[in-house]
Amino acid sequence: MKSVPHATSLRRAPVQRRSAERLTRILDACADLLDEVGYEALSTRAVAARAEVPIGSVYRFFGNKRQMADALAQRNLERYTERVAERMKGERRGDWRAAVDAVLDEYLAMKRTAPGFSLVDFGNQIPVGARQAEPNTRVADRLTDLLAGHLGRTPGEELRRVFLVAVESADTLVQLAFRVAPEGDPAIIHETRELLRAYLGRVLD
C-alpha cells in the first residue's frame, strides 16, 4: 500500500485492503475540503460526507481534524520522497546539483497541484505532529536518508544539519514566492535555487 500515513498518526492502522482504501478516500476528501473551505471550517462530518463513508469510519482512524491533517501531511511527505527518488534514478551518482533541482522542483510541483498541500504541505502551515518531530526536521531527515548514498556521503549528524538548514531556508523563500504570486514568483524561486546551490556547494563540493 503506497502513501499510507505512518501508523503513529492513526488511532488504528489499516490492515485489510478495503480499510486502506477507505482511509485513502478520507484523506483525499480532507485534502479537497481544505482547498474549498480552509482548515478552520473543516470538520470530520464534512470529510465523512465527501468521502461517502460513515462518520464512525473517520473516528476509527482519527480522533479529530488535527490528527487527520497530520496524517495528510505525512502522506504528502511519503509522496514527495517517492517523487524525488523517481527523479534521481536517472541522475549521475554524486551530482548534488541534480539532487537540488529534484528536491526543489518536486516540492514546487506539489505546491501547485496537490490538493490541500497549500494549507498543510508537510505540516508547516498548520502545526501538526509532536514537537520533537517538527515538519522540516521530518523532511530533512527523509532527504538525508534518501540522498546520502547518491551523494556518496555518510547520513550522519553533519549532513542532517546541512539538509535541515537548506530545507528551512527553502521553505521560507518558497512560502514568500507563493505569497507574491499564486503560482510562485519565478524570480524568488530562481533566487532560492541559487541560494541552495551556493550553500550546498560549499558543503558538498
Backbone as a printed PyTorch tensor [residue, N CA C, xyz], in Angstrom:
tensor([[[  0.8570,  -1.1910,   0.0000],
         [  0.0000,   0.0000,   0.0000],
         [  0.8840,   1.2280,   0.0000]],

        [[  0.8900,   2.0110,  -1.0530],
         [  1.7410,   3.1830,  -1.1570],
         [  1.0450,   4.3920,  -0.5630]],

        [[  1.8390,   5.2670,   0.0410],
         [  1.3810,   6.5650,   0.5040],
         [  0.3300,   6.4810,   1.5960]],

        [[  0.3420,   5.4060,   2.3860],
         [ -0.4930,   5.3540,   3.5780],
         [  0.2870,   5.9850,   4.7170]],

        [[ -0.3250,   6.9040,   5.5010],
         [  0.4160,   7.5970,   6.5440],
         [  1.0040,   6.6280,   7.5620]],

        [[  2.0510,   7.0720,   8.2150],
         [  2.6850,   6.2650,   9.2470],
         [  1.6780,   5.9780,  10.3550]],

        [[  1.7390,   4.7880,  10.8880],
         [  0.7420,   4.3350,  11.8510],
         [  0.6450,   5.2260,  13.0860]],

        [[  1.7150,   5.9480,  13.4410],
         [  1.6830,   6.7640,  14.6450],
         [  0.6720,   7.8940,  14.5530]],

        [[  0.2390,   8.2790,  13.3540],
         [ -0.7390,   9.3600,  13.2140],
         [ -2.1670,   8.8250,  13.2260]],

        [[ -2.3280,   7.5210,  13.3460],
         [ -3.6430,   6.9050,  13.2700],
         [ -4.0240,   6.2600,  14.5900]],

        [[ -5.3270,   6.2880,  14.8920],
         [ -5.8200,   5.5240,  16.0270],
         [ -5.6360,   4.0340,  15.7830]],

        [[ -5.8990,   3.6410,  14.5430],
         [ -5.7860,   2.2360,  14.1710],
         [ -5.2760,   2.1660,  12.7340]],

        [[ -4.2140,   1.4380,  12.5170],
         [ -3.6620,   1.3130,  11.1730],
         [ -4.5120,   0.3500,  10.3450]],

        [[ -4.7090,   0.6480,   9.0570],
         [ -5.4900,  -0.2550,   8.2150],
         [ -4.7450,  -1.5640,   7.9870]],

        [[ -5.4640,  -2.6510,   8.0640],
         [ -4.8720,  -3.9660,   7.8550],
         [ -5.3400,  -4.5440,   6.5240]],

        [[ -6.6320,  -4.5090,   6.3010],
         [ -7.1900,  -5.0490,   5.0740],
         [ -7.1900,  -3.9900,   3.9720]],

        [[ -7.2010,  -4.4580,   2.7380],
         [ -7.1800,  -3.5540,   1.5890],
         [ -8.3850,  -2.6240,   1.6010]],

        [[ -9.5450,  -3.1560,   1.9460],
         [-10.7600,  -2.3280,   1.9690],
         [-10.6110,  -1.1830,   2.9680]],

        [[-10.0100,  -1.4680,   4.1180],
         [ -9.7980,  -0.4410,   5.1330],
         [ -8.7990,   0.6060,   4.6520]],

        [[ -7.7360,   0.1690,   3.9740],
         [ -6.7440,   1.0960,   3.4320],
         [ -7.3590,   1.9950,   2.3710]],

        [[ -8.2270,   1.4320,   1.5340],
         [ -8.8930,   2.2300,   0.5010],
         [ -9.8260,   3.2560,   1.1250]],

        [[-10.4730,   2.8760,   2.2190],
         [-11.3610,   3.8240,   2.9090],
         [-10.5420,   4.9730,   3.5130]],

        [[ -9.3900,   4.6410,   4.0910],
         [ -8.5090,   5.6790,   4.6330],
         [ -8.0500,   6.6220,   3.5260]],

        [[ -7.7100,   6.0890,   2.3720],
         [ -7.2990,   6.9300,   1.2450],
         [ -8.4270,   7.8730,   0.8440]],

        [[ -9.6610,   7.3740,   0.7920],
         [-10.8050,   8.2320,   0.4440],
         [-10.9930,   9.3370,   1.4740]],

        [[-10.8080,   9.0110,   2.7370],
         [-10.9560,  10.0120,   3.7990],
         [ -9.9070,  11.1160,   3.6460]],

        [[ -8.6700,  10.7250,   3.4140],
         [ -7.6120,  11.7280,   3.2700],
         [ -7.7680,  12.5400,   1.9900]],

        [[ -8.2090,  11.8980,   0.9160],
         [ -8.4840,  12.6350,  -0.3270],
         [ -9.5740,  13.6780,  -0.0970]],

        [[-10.6260,  13.2750,   0.6110],
         [-11.7230,  14.2080,   0.9040],
         [-11.2340,  15.3460,   1.7870]],

        [[-10.4110,  15.0360,   2.7680],
         [ -9.8370,  16.0680,   3.6410],
         [ -9.0410,  17.0750,   2.8260]],

        [[ -8.2130,  16.5850,   1.8950],
         [ -7.3920,  17.4710,   1.0670],
         [ -8.2600,  18.3810,   0.2050]],

        [[ -9.2770,  17.8120,  -0.4330],
         [-10.1680,  18.6080,  -1.2840],
         [-10.8870,  19.6870,  -0.4770]],

        [[-11.3700,  19.3250,   0.7030],
         [-12.1120,  20.2840,   1.5190],
         [-11.2170,  21.3750,   2.0790]],

        [[ -9.9700,  21.0550,   2.3380],
         [ -9.0440,  22.0980,   2.7770],
         [ -8.9270,  23.1960,   1.7320]],

        [[ -8.8570,  22.8070,   0.4620],
         [ -8.7930,  23.7970,  -0.6160],
         [-10.0850,  24.5960,  -0.7110]],

        [[-11.2030,  23.9430,  -0.4400],
         [-12.5100,  24.5960,  -0.6340],
         [-12.9220,  25.4800,   0.5290]],

        [[-12.7120,  25.0090,   1.7660],
         [-13.2580,  25.7380,   2.9150],
         [-12.2010,  26.1900,   3.9140]],

        [[-10.9590,  25.6950,   3.7850],
         [ -9.9190,  26.0520,   4.7360],
         [ -9.9400,  25.1640,   5.9740]],

        [[ -8.9100,  25.3110,   6.8020],
         [ -8.7700,  24.4250,   7.9590],
         [ -9.8070,  24.7220,   9.0370]],

        [[-10.0510,  25.9960,   9.3040],
         [-10.9590,  26.3440,  10.4000],
         [-12.3570,  25.7880,  10.1770]],

        [[-12.8280,  25.8150,   8.9310],
         [-14.1790,  25.3370,   8.6290],
         [-14.2310,  23.8370,   8.3640]],

        [[-13.0900,  23.1960,   8.3290],
         [-13.0410,  21.7490,   8.0910],
         [-13.6600,  21.0130,   9.2730]],

        [[-14.4130,  19.9660,   8.9800],
         [-14.9940,  19.1500,  10.0550],
         [-14.9190,  17.6780,   9.6690]],

        [[-14.8640,  16.8310,  10.6770],
         [-14.8390,  15.3910,  10.4190],
         [-16.1270,  14.9470,   9.7490]],

        [[-17.2310,  15.5670,  10.0940],
         [-18.5120,  15.1910,   9.4830],
         [-18.5260,  15.5230,   7.9870]],

        [[-18.0000,  16.6890,   7.6240],
         [-17.9420,  17.0670,   6.2110],
         [-17.0210,  16.1320,   5.4390]],

        [[-15.9190,  15.7340,   6.0560],
         [-14.9960,  14.7990,   5.4110],
         [-15.6780,  13.4650,   5.1770]],

        [[-16.4060,  12.9750,   6.1780],
         [-17.1150,  11.7030,   6.0320],
         [-18.1240,  11.7720,   4.8920]],

        [[-18.8660,  12.8870,   4.8180],
         [-19.8600,  13.0350,   3.7530],
         [-19.1930,  13.0660,   2.3810]],

        [[-18.0860,  13.8100,   2.2450],
         [-17.3960,  13.9010,   0.9660],
         [-16.7940,  12.5450,   0.5810]],

        [[-16.2780,  11.8170,   1.5420],
         [-15.6590,  10.5160,   1.2700],
         [-16.6920,   9.4060,   1.1020]],

        [[-17.9600,   9.7330,   1.4350],
         [-19.0580,   8.7620,   1.3580],
         [-18.7850,   7.5490,   2.2520]],

        [[-18.3890,   7.8710,   3.4850],
         [-18.1900,   6.8290,   4.4900],
         [-18.9330,   7.2420,   5.7560]],

        [[-19.3010,   6.2890,   6.6130],
         [-19.9380,   6.6380,   7.8840],
         [-18.9820,   7.4570,   8.7480]],

        [[-19.5290,   8.3480,   9.5730],
         [-18.6880,   9.1730,  10.4350],
         [-17.8450,   8.3010,  11.3580]],

        [[-18.3660,   7.1360,  11.7170],
         [-17.6130,   6.2180,  12.5640],
         [-16.3310,   5.7370,  11.9090]],

        [[-16.3250,   5.6810,  10.5740],
         [-15.1160,   5.2650,   9.8600],
         [-14.0050,   6.3000,  10.0180]],

        [[-14.3900,   7.5830,  10.0440],
         [-13.3990,   8.6400,  10.2580],
         [-12.8240,   8.5250,  11.6660]],

        [[-13.7160,   8.3530,  12.6620],
         [-13.2590,   8.2830,  14.0500],
         [-12.5200,   6.9800,  14.3500]],

        [[-12.6940,   5.9970,  13.4970],
         [-11.9090,   4.7790,  13.6660],
         [-10.4160,   5.0780,  13.4790]],

        [[-10.1180,   6.0170,  12.5610],
         [ -8.7260,   6.3670,  12.2740],
         [ -8.2560,   7.6090,  13.0240]],

        [[ -9.1510,   8.5880,  13.2170],
         [ -8.7310,   9.8950,  13.7340],
         [ -9.6450,  10.3670,  14.8540]],

        [[ -9.0380,  10.9480,  15.9020],
         [ -9.8290,  11.4800,  16.9950],
         [-10.3700,  12.8710,  16.7150]],

        [[ -9.7010,  13.6160,  15.8090],
         [-10.1280,  14.9750,  15.4900],
         [ -9.4970,  15.3950,  14.1590]],

        [[ -9.8210,  16.5940,  13.7110],
         [ -9.3500,  17.0330,  12.3980],
         [ -7.8490,  17.3280,  12.3970]],

        [[ -7.2760,  17.6610,  13.5590],
         [ -5.8310,  17.9120,  13.6050],
         [ -5.0580,  16.6230,  13.3390]],

        [[ -5.5250,  15.5160,  13.8920],
         [ -4.8920,  14.2300,  13.6010],
         [ -5.0250,  13.8720,  12.1190]],

        [[ -6.1630,  14.2360,  11.5460],
         [ -6.3810,  13.9780,  10.1270],
         [ -5.4190,  14.8250,   9.2770]],

        [[ -5.2260,  16.0820,   9.6710],
         [ -4.2880,  16.9450,   8.9470],
         [ -2.8620,  16.4260,   9.0790]],

        [[ -2.5160,  15.8950,  10.2450],
         [ -1.1880,  15.3360,  10.4430],
         [ -0.9770,  14.1210,   9.5410]],

        [[ -1.9910,  13.2820,   9.4340],
         [ -1.8850,  12.1100,   8.5500],
         [ -1.7430,  12.5370,   7.0940]],

        [[ -2.4640,  13.5940,   6.7140],
         [ -2.3460,  14.1010,   5.3480],
         [ -0.9370,  14.6500,   5.1090]],

        [[ -0.3950,  15.3600,   6.0920],
         [  0.9730,  15.8850,   5.9750],
         [  1.9810,  14.7490,   5.8220]],

        [[  1.8000,  13.6770,   6.5770],
         [  2.7140,  12.5400,   6.4690],
         [  2.5650,  11.8480,   5.1120]],

        [[  1.3260,  11.7600,   4.6210],
         [  1.1400,  11.1780,   3.2880],
         [  1.7930,  12.0550,   2.2290]],

        [[  1.6850,  13.3750,   2.3830],
         [  2.3550,  14.2830,   1.4520],
         [  3.8590,  14.0350,   1.4400]],

        [[  4.4390,  13.8290,   2.6230],
         [  5.8800,  13.5940,   2.7080],
         [  6.2540,  12.2730,   2.0290]],

        [[  5.4230,  11.2490,   2.2150],
         [  5.6800,   9.9690,   1.5460],
         [  5.6680,  10.1490,   0.0290]],

        [[  4.6610,  10.8290,  -0.4630],
         [  4.5380,  11.0220,  -1.9150],
         [  5.6660,  11.9010,  -2.4460]],

        [[  6.0500,  12.9040,  -1.6730],
         [  7.1370,  13.7840,  -2.0830],
         [  8.4500,  13.0140,  -2.2190]],

        [[  8.7840,  12.2120,  -1.2170],
         [ 10.0380,  11.4710,  -1.2780],
         [ 10.0080,  10.4290,  -2.3970]],

        [[  8.8350,   9.8620,  -2.6770],
         [  8.7220,   8.9420,  -3.8110],
         [  9.0200,   9.6700,  -5.1190]],

        [[  8.5240,  10.8850,  -5.2430],
         [  8.7450,  11.6580,  -6.4640],
         [ 10.2160,  12.0390,  -6.6200]],

        [[ 10.8470,  12.4640,  -5.5220],
         [ 12.2670,  12.8100,  -5.5820],
         [ 13.0940,  11.5750,  -5.9280]],

        [[ 12.7800,  10.4460,  -5.3060],
         [ 13.5170,   9.2090,  -5.5790],
         [ 13.3870,   8.8050,  -7.0420]],

        [[ 12.2070,   8.9630,  -7.5970],
         [ 11.9940,   8.6200,  -9.0090],
         [ 12.8200,   9.5300,  -9.9080]],

        [[ 12.8510,  10.8110,  -9.5710],
         [ 13.6530,  11.7620, -10.3560],
         [ 15.1300,  11.4040, -10.3280]],

        [[ 15.6150,  10.9040,  -9.1880],
         [ 17.0380,  10.6660,  -9.0150],
         [ 17.5240,   9.3820,  -9.6810]],

        [[ 16.6080,   8.5200, -10.0860],
         [ 17.0100,   7.2290, -10.6570],
         [ 17.9000,   7.3810, -11.8830]],

        [[ 17.6200,   8.3680, -12.7070],
         [ 18.3880,   8.5190, -13.9310],
         [ 19.5460,   9.4910, -13.8380]],

        [[ 19.8010,  10.0100, -12.6260],
         [ 20.8470,  11.0160, -12.4770],
         [ 22.1990,  10.3760, -12.1420]],

        [[ 23.2620,  11.0470, -12.5160],
         [ 24.6160,  10.5580, -12.2480],
         [ 24.9050,  10.6050, -10.7550]],

        [[ 25.4380,   9.5100, -10.2420],
         [ 25.7750,   9.4160,  -8.8240],
         [ 26.7370,  10.5420,  -8.4340]],

        [[ 26.4410,  11.2000,  -7.3480],
         [ 27.2990,  12.2760,  -6.8590],
         [ 26.9120,  13.6460,  -7.3790]],

        [[ 25.9530,  13.7260,  -8.3020],
         [ 25.5470,  15.0130,  -8.8660],
         [ 24.5780,  15.7050,  -7.9070]],

        [[ 25.1250,  16.4990,  -7.0020],
         [ 24.2790,  17.1260,  -5.9990],
         [ 23.4060,  18.2410,  -6.5930]],

        [[ 23.8470,  18.8260,  -7.7100],
         [ 23.0140,  19.8610,  -8.3420],
         [ 21.7120,  19.2720,  -8.8700]],

        [[ 21.7930,  18.0690,  -9.4330],
         [ 20.5750,  17.3820,  -9.8750],
         [ 19.6760,  17.0730,  -8.6780]],

        [[ 20.3010,  16.7450,  -7.5420],
         [ 19.5300,  16.4790,  -6.3310],
         [ 18.8120,  17.7470,  -5.8620]],

        [[ 19.5060,  18.8840,  -5.9010],
         [ 18.8760,  20.1530,  -5.5230],
         [ 17.6810,  20.4430,  -6.4280]],

        [[ 17.8680,  20.2570,  -7.7330],
         [ 16.7730,  20.5080,  -8.6690],
         [ 15.5920,  19.5920,  -8.3930]],

        [[ 15.8670,  18.3130,  -8.1470],
         [ 14.7880,  17.3560,  -7.8820],
         [ 14.0280,  17.7340,  -6.6180]],

        [[ 14.7590,  18.0570,  -5.5600],
         [ 14.1430,  18.4080,  -4.2790],
         [ 13.2660,  19.6460,  -4.4160]],

        [[ 13.7790,  20.6770,  -5.0770],
         [ 13.0140,  21.9200,  -5.2070],
         [ 11.8880,  21.7890,  -6.2220]],

        [[ 12.1680,  21.2010,  -7.3820],
         [ 11.1510,  21.1040,  -8.4340],
         [  9.9430,  20.2750,  -8.0010]],

        [[ 10.1950,  19.1590,  -7.3240],
         [  9.0810,  18.3030,  -6.9050],
         [  8.2580,  18.9640,  -5.8010]],

        [[  8.9170,  19.7460,  -4.9490],
         [  8.1720,  20.4990,  -3.9450],
         [  7.2840,  21.5500,  -4.6130]],

        [[  7.8390,  22.2600,  -5.5830],
         [  7.0520,  23.2720,  -6.2950],
         [  5.8830,  22.6360,  -7.0400]],

        [[  6.1160,  21.4760,  -7.6430],
         [  5.0480,  20.7970,  -8.3810],
         [  3.9050,  20.4130,  -7.4420]],

        [[  4.2330,  19.9070,  -6.2700],
         [  3.1750,  19.5450,  -5.3170],
         [  2.4870,  20.7890,  -4.7750]],

        [[  3.2490,  21.8380,  -4.5770],
         [  2.6760,  23.0990,  -4.0960],
         [  1.6120,  23.6130,  -5.0750]],

        [[  1.8640,  23.4040,  -6.3650],
         [  0.9600,  23.9150,  -7.4000],
         [ -0.2040,  22.9850,  -7.6960]],

        [[ -0.0520,  21.6870,  -7.4600],
         [ -1.0570,  20.7390,  -7.9700],
         [ -1.6930,  19.8210,  -6.9300]],

        [[ -1.0250,  19.5360,  -5.8140],
         [ -1.5560,  18.5440,  -4.8700],
         [ -2.6820,  19.1510,  -4.0360]],

        [[ -3.8610,  18.5380,  -4.0200],
         [ -4.9740,  19.0740,  -3.2230],
         [ -4.6000,  19.2050,  -1.7560]],

        [[ -4.9850,  20.3360,  -1.1670],
         [ -4.7550,  20.5780,   0.2490],
         [ -3.3320,  20.9230,   0.6280]],

        [[ -2.4050,  20.8140,  -0.3160],
         [ -0.9900,  20.9840,   0.0070],
         [ -0.6660,  22.4100,   0.4350]],

        [[ -1.3250,  23.3780,  -0.1590],
         [ -1.0120,  24.7720,   0.1650],
         [ -1.3280,  25.1020,   1.6220]],

        [[ -2.2430,  24.3420,   2.2370],
         [ -2.5810,  24.5920,   3.6340],
         [ -1.8330,  23.6920,   4.6080]],

        [[ -1.5140,  22.4750,   4.1930],
         [ -0.9140,  21.5190,   5.1200],
         [  0.5330,  21.2240,   4.7810]],

        [[  0.8930,  21.1710,   3.5260],
         [  2.1700,  20.6810,   2.9980],
         [  2.6850,  19.5190,   3.8450]],

        [[  3.8150,  19.6720,   4.5430],
         [  4.3240,  18.5940,   5.3890],
         [  4.0360,  18.8630,   6.8650]],

        [[  3.1390,  19.8180,   7.1060],
         [  2.7710,  20.1670,   8.4670],
         [  3.2440,  21.5320,   8.9030]],

        [[  3.8090,  22.3150,   7.9810],
         [  4.3460,  23.6220,   8.3500],
         [  3.2680,  24.6940,   8.4770]],

        [[  2.3030,  24.6580,   7.5820],
         [  1.3160,  25.7240,   7.5700],
         [  0.3720,  25.6280,   8.7700]],

        [[ -0.0390,  24.3990,   9.0710],
         [ -0.8370,  24.1390,  10.2660],
         [  0.0250,  23.2600,  11.1520]],

        [[  0.5100,  23.7600,  12.2880],
         [  1.4210,  22.9430,  13.1030],
         [  0.7600,  21.6390,  13.5270]],

        [[  1.3580,  20.5380,  13.1160],
         [  0.8230,  19.2240,  13.4390],
         [  1.9610,  18.3420,  13.9240]],

        [[  1.6010,  17.2210,  14.5200],
         [  2.6150,  16.2700,  14.9550],
         [  3.2250,  16.6600,  16.2870]],

        [[  4.1690,  15.8560,  16.7430],
         [  4.8220,  16.0950,  18.0180],
         [  5.8750,  17.1900,  17.8920]],

        [[  6.1340,  17.8910,  18.9910],
         [  7.1010,  18.9910,  18.9690],
         [  8.4940,  18.5030,  18.5910]],

        [[  8.8320,  17.2700,  19.0090],
         [ 10.1660,  16.7670,  18.7020],
         [ 10.2830,  16.2800,  17.2630]],

        [[  9.1800,  16.2750,  16.5420],
         [  9.2050,  15.8370,  15.1400],
         [  8.6510,  16.9510,  14.2690]],

        [[  9.2480,  18.1400,  14.3720],
         [  8.7770,  19.2840,  13.6060],
         [  8.8690,  18.9840,  12.1170]],

        [[  7.9310,  19.5400,  11.3260],
         [  7.8230,  19.1570,   9.9130],
         [  9.1030,  19.2520,   9.1170]],

        [[  9.8530,  20.3490,   9.2460],
         [ 11.0670,  20.4640,   8.4360],
         [ 12.1530,  19.4910,   8.8750]],

        [[ 12.1080,  19.0850,  10.1360],
         [ 13.0270,  18.0440,  10.5880],
         [ 12.6580,  16.7190,   9.9520]],

        [[ 11.3630,  16.4380,   9.8540],
         [ 10.8890,  15.2480,   9.1400],
         [ 11.4270,  15.2400,   7.7160]],

        [[ 11.2590,  16.3600,   7.0350],
         [ 11.6610,  16.4580,   5.6310],
         [ 13.1720,  16.2950,   5.4960]],

        [[ 13.9310,  17.0100,   6.3260],
         [ 15.3900,  16.9550,   6.2400],
         [ 15.9040,  15.5480,   6.5220]],

        [[ 15.3410,  14.8820,   7.5180],
         [ 15.7650,  13.5180,   7.8370],
         [ 15.4640,  12.5710,   6.6830]],

        [[ 14.2790,  12.7280,   6.0850],
         [ 13.9160,  11.8550,   4.9710],
         [ 14.8280,  12.0870,   3.7660]],

        [[ 15.1370,  13.3480,   3.4690],
         [ 16.0210,  13.6500,   2.3430],
         [ 17.4450,  13.1550,   2.6070]],

        [[ 17.8830,  13.2580,   3.8520],
         [ 19.2140,  12.7520,   4.1930],
         [ 19.2970,  11.2560,   3.9140]],

        [[ 18.3020,  10.5200,   4.4020],
         [ 18.2970,   9.0640,   4.2020],
         [ 18.1850,   8.7080,   2.7220]],

        [[ 17.4300,   9.5210,   1.9700],
         [ 17.1970,   9.2330,   0.5530],
         [ 18.4160,   9.5380,  -0.3070]],

        [[ 19.1040,  10.6510,  -0.0050],
         [ 20.1240,  11.1640,  -0.9160],
         [ 21.5690,  10.8930,  -0.4900]],

        [[ 21.7920,  10.4750,   0.7470],
         [ 23.1680,  10.3020,   1.2360],
         [ 23.9670,   9.3580,   0.3440]],

        [[ 23.3880,   8.2080,   0.0240],
         [ 24.0930,   7.2380,  -0.8160],
         [ 24.3880,   7.7910,  -2.1920]],

        [[ 23.4150,   8.4930,  -2.7770],
         [ 23.5930,   9.0720,  -4.1080],
         [ 24.7210,  10.0960,  -4.1020]],

        [[ 24.8530,  10.8170,  -2.9990],
         [ 25.8710,  11.8610,  -2.9120],
         [ 27.2050,  11.3380,  -2.4020]],

        [[ 27.2510,  10.0550,  -2.0610],
         [ 28.4890,   9.4890,  -1.5450],
         [ 28.8600,  10.0330,  -0.1840]],

        [[ 27.8520,  10.3430,   0.6270],
         [ 28.0860,  10.8940,   1.9620],
         [ 27.5260,   9.9660,   3.0320]],

        [[ 28.0260,  10.0900,   4.2330],
         [ 27.5040,   9.3400,   5.3740],
         [ 26.3030,  10.0860,   5.9400]],

        [[ 25.1620,   9.3930,   6.1440],
         [ 23.9710,  10.0770,   6.6590],
         [ 24.0640,  10.3550,   8.1560]],

        [[ 25.0910,  11.1020,   8.5580],
         [ 25.3120,  11.4060,   9.9650],
         [ 24.7360,  12.7540,  10.3460]],

        [[ 25.0720,  13.1950,  11.5540],
         [ 24.5050,  14.4350,  12.0910],
         [ 24.8880,  15.6570,  11.2590]],

        [[ 26.1150,  15.6890,  10.7300],
         [ 26.5280,  16.8530,   9.9410],
         [ 25.6620,  17.0160,   8.7030]],

        [[ 25.4470,  15.9120,   7.9620],
         [ 24.6380,  16.0080,   6.7510],
         [ 23.1880,  16.3340,   7.0880]],

        [[ 22.6870,  15.7830,   8.1930],
         [ 21.3090,  16.0920,   8.6020],
         [ 21.1770,  17.5720,   8.9380]],

        [[ 22.1740,  18.1430,   9.5870],
         [ 22.1380,  19.5700,   9.9040],
         [ 22.1870,  20.4140,   8.6360]],

        [[ 23.0190,  20.0110,   7.6890],
         [ 23.1170,  20.7320,   6.4160],
         [ 21.7820,  20.7180,   5.6810]],

        [[ 21.1680,  19.5530,   5.6060],
         [ 19.8790,  19.4640,   4.9120],
         [ 18.7850,  20.2070,   5.6700]],

        [[ 18.8470,  20.2150,   6.9880],
         [ 17.8410,  20.9540,   7.7550],
         [ 17.9500,  22.4500,   7.4860]],

        [[ 19.1740,  22.9780,   7.4510],
         [ 19.3580,  24.3960,   7.1320],
         [ 18.8410,  24.6900,   5.7230]],

        [[ 19.1370,  23.8100,   4.7750],
         [ 18.6820,  24.0030,   3.4000],
         [ 17.1600,  23.9580,   3.3150]],

        [[ 16.5630,  22.9970,   3.9950],
         [ 15.1040,  22.8540,   3.9620],
         [ 14.4230,  24.0550,   4.6050]],

        [[ 14.9130,  24.4840,   5.7610],
         [ 14.3220,  25.6480,   6.4400],
         [ 14.4190,  26.8930,   5.5650]],

        [[ 15.5720,  27.0860,   4.9280],
         [ 15.7720,  28.2630,   4.0730],
         [ 14.8470,  28.2110,   2.8640]],

        [[ 14.8210,  27.0580,   2.1990],
         [ 13.9920,  26.9230,   1.0060],
         [ 12.5180,  27.0750,   1.3490]],

        [[ 12.0890,  26.5070,   2.4670],
         [ 10.6800,  26.5970,   2.8610],
         [ 10.2590,  28.0520,   3.0470]],

        [[ 11.0700,  28.8180,   3.7420],
         [ 10.7440,  30.2300,   3.9730],
         [ 10.6450,  30.9980,   2.6570]],

        [[ 11.5850,  30.7610,   1.7520],
         [ 11.5970,  31.5000,   0.4890],
         [ 10.4900,  31.0480,  -0.4590]],

        [[ 10.1800,  29.7640,  -0.4700],
         [  9.0860,  29.2890,  -1.3270],
         [  7.7480,  29.8400,  -0.8300]],

        [[  7.5600,  29.8730,   0.4930],
         [  6.3220,  30.4700,   1.0090],
         [  6.2180,  31.9280,   0.5760]],

        [[  7.3350,  32.6520,   0.6060],
         [  7.3460,  34.0390,   0.1300],
         [  6.9780,  34.1040,  -1.3480]],

        [[  7.5570,  33.2220,  -2.1520],
         [  7.2800,  33.2150,  -3.5930],
         [  5.7930,  33.0210,  -3.8730]],

        [[  5.1290,  32.1780,  -3.0750],
         [  3.7100,  31.9110,  -3.3010],
         [  2.8080,  32.9660,  -2.6600]],

        [[  3.3500,  33.7520,  -1.7500],
         [  2.5830,  34.9120,  -1.2830],
         [  2.6200,  36.0260,  -2.3160]],

        [[  3.7360,  36.1380,  -3.0400],
         [  3.8830,  37.1880,  -4.0510],
         [  3.0780,  36.8730,  -5.3020]],

        [[  3.0310,  35.5950,  -5.6870],
         [  2.3220,  35.1900,  -6.9090],
         [  1.6680,  33.8310,  -6.6840]],

        [[  0.4430,  33.6380,  -7.1950],
         [ -0.2920,  32.3920,  -6.9370],
         [  0.4550,  31.1190,  -7.3540]],

        [[  1.2210,  31.1860,  -8.4410],
         [  1.9610,  30.0120,  -8.9180],
         [  3.4200,  30.0240,  -8.4760]],

        [[  3.7660,  30.9910,  -7.6320],
         [  5.1470,  31.1130,  -7.1690],
         [  5.9170,  32.0920,  -8.0310]],

        [[  6.4040,  33.1650,  -7.4420],
         [  7.1250,  34.1900,  -8.1940],
         [  8.4100,  33.6120,  -8.7830]],

        [[  8.5640,  33.6150, -10.1210],
         [  9.7370,  32.9870, -10.7490],
         [ 11.0740,  33.5650, -10.2810]],

        [[ 11.1330,  34.8720, -10.0680],
         [ 12.3930,  35.4890,  -9.6580],
         [ 12.8020,  35.0160,  -8.2650]],

        [[ 11.8470,  34.9190,  -7.3470],
         [ 12.1660,  34.4580,  -5.9870],
         [ 12.5440,  32.9800,  -6.0110]],

        [[ 11.8670,  32.1970,  -6.8350],
         [ 12.2170,  30.7790,  -6.9570],
         [ 13.6290,  30.6300,  -7.5220]],

        [[ 13.9780,  31.4710,  -8.4940],
         [ 15.3360,  31.4480,  -9.0560],
         [ 16.3630,  31.7800,  -7.9660]],

        [[ 16.0820,  32.7960,  -7.1740],
         [ 16.9940,  33.1590,  -6.0990],
         [ 17.1100,  32.0320,  -5.0650]],

        [[ 15.9960,  31.3490,  -4.8150],
         [ 16.0110,  30.2210,  -3.8840],
         [ 16.9380,  29.1230,  -4.3860]],

        [[ 16.8400,  28.8130,  -5.6780],
         [ 17.6860,  27.7760,  -6.2680],
         [ 19.1650,  28.1720,  -6.1790]],

        [[ 19.4550,  29.4420,  -6.4760],
         [ 20.8340,  29.9060,  -6.4110],
         [ 21.3760,  29.8640,  -4.9770]],

        [[ 20.5270,  30.2310,  -4.0130],
         [ 20.9430,  30.1940,  -2.6150],
         [ 21.2740,  28.7580,  -2.1890]],

        [[ 20.4060,  27.8100,  -2.5690],
         [ 20.6380,  26.4110,  -2.2130],
         [ 21.9210,  25.8880,  -2.8470]],

        [[ 22.1550,  26.2390,  -4.0960],
         [ 23.3660,  25.7610,  -4.7710],
         [ 24.6080,  26.3540,  -4.1320]],

        [[ 24.5620,  27.6170,  -3.7620],
         [ 25.7360,  28.2450,  -3.1430],
         [ 26.0240,  27.6160,  -1.7860]],

        [[ 24.9940,  27.4070,  -0.9890],
         [ 25.1940,  26.8300,   0.3350],
         [ 25.6350,  25.3700,   0.2540]],

        [[ 24.9160,  24.5640,  -0.5270],
         [ 25.2500,  23.1510,  -0.5990],
         [ 26.5700,  22.9210,  -1.3290]],

        [[ 26.9020,  23.8010,  -2.2690],
         [ 28.1760,  23.6810,  -2.9600],
         [ 29.3490,  23.8180,  -2.0170]],

        [[ 29.2230,  24.7280,  -1.0560],
         [ 30.2770,  24.9180,  -0.0550],
         [ 30.4890,  23.6560,   0.7660]],

        [[ 29.4060,  22.9290,   0.9920],
         [ 29.4750,  21.7440,   1.8490],
         [ 29.7750,  20.4760,   1.0670]],

        [[ 29.1820,  20.3560,  -0.1510],
         [ 29.2160,  19.0800,  -0.8750],
         [ 30.2590,  18.9980,  -1.9630]],

        [[ 30.7680,  20.1200,  -2.4200],
         [ 31.7880,  20.0590,  -3.4960],
         [ 33.0950,  19.4630,  -2.9730]]])
